[in-house]
Amino acid sequence: MPRDNLDDLAAFIAVARERSFTNAASKLGVSQSALSHTIRGLEARLGVRLLTRTTRSVLPTEAGERLLQNVGPRLEEIESELAAVSELRDKPAGTIRITATEYAIDTILMPKFGKLLKDYPDIKVELVVDYGLTDIVAERYDAGVRSGEQVAKDMIAVRIGPDMRMAVVAAPSYFRKRPEPRRPQELIGHNCINLRLPVHGVYSWEFEKGGRELRVRVEGQFTFNTTMHLLHAALGGHGLAYVPDGLAEPYIAKGKLKRVLADWCPPYSGYHLYYPSRRQASAAFALVVEALRYRK
């Protein structure tokens, strides 16, 4: 139905309920002559008289009364829904889906979402643990979290954490029978705990020193698909693990883990929230981005 018809119906409902062109015109913010012209036009299109006009009153005809009783409530429902939608501009709501590693969720996302979700109870967040560099567009995620180097160039990237380092660690008990590696090449022969990534297979450990980059494919008895299991296996004395420095540091400080090859693990760009550049941001998503944005 053309928008003009809806406007004309709303004008008729106002006159029929007020029983007065004067009162209806005042309520609608139009002149009496313009309102009268609108009603005459509606009656002409419908081919039926809707109002009986006298010098003292304005009353709906039988056809007008039928229109008032049936169309009036429906117009109210439409106006109510439009008002509810408009309120979303001032009251952000909706579900935001984000894919990230569990370490990013635990250390970056959860601490920052605490206050946001308390302040905006109509915003919901779905966090999905994923190590597979998922295509967030194909899988219908609103955003993903990766280190800066892993974000595709056609995405918008927002830094949400400080620079990071990786750490090669093992329990002190592991080194009682094995020498500490001094160079990445010496990892060959050690019992290393592997991480298997979806699609990409077993992850090769990455090192850099003096401009020289190395990727080492290590061997060992355990392979997991989550970083936390790597840590727990290392704490259990099952071998060397390659994990985020922040994850290992508390255990290093307590003497439960020992770090090696520290000079081969320089800082790299930390976590970034990324999403498609063509994405039309909702009010809820914009708040999520600002809540996660890294500030030194």
Disulfide bonds with the S-S distance in Angstrom:
none
